[in-house]
Amino acid sequence: MDLAQTGLVSPEQQITAAPGTSEAMAILLAGGVKNIDRGYRKLLEIRRRQMEEFFHRCDVAGLPERRERITPEVRKFLEHPIVD
């Protein structure tokens, strides 16, 4: 589980894990290339929510310590939601 969690929450995986699909998703979320920055902010918020859901499921499954194993960078990311 440690290996899977590292892939889920490492800073370099948040957006750039699959740059081709991340860029495409950002464009779709923004409604076009013109507003791609807004699309990336929305995508970051989606990623943050996915990580929160992952940790919630770990809590429910009896693995609350999973949240304690995240890096300081990811902890900061989770504590400060993206505001658009």
Buried (B, 14 or more C-beta within 10 A) or exposed (E): EEEEBEEBBBEEBBBEEEEEEBBEBBBEBBEEEEBBEBBBBBBBBEBBEEBEEBBEEBEEEEEEEBBEEBEEEBEEBBEEEBEE
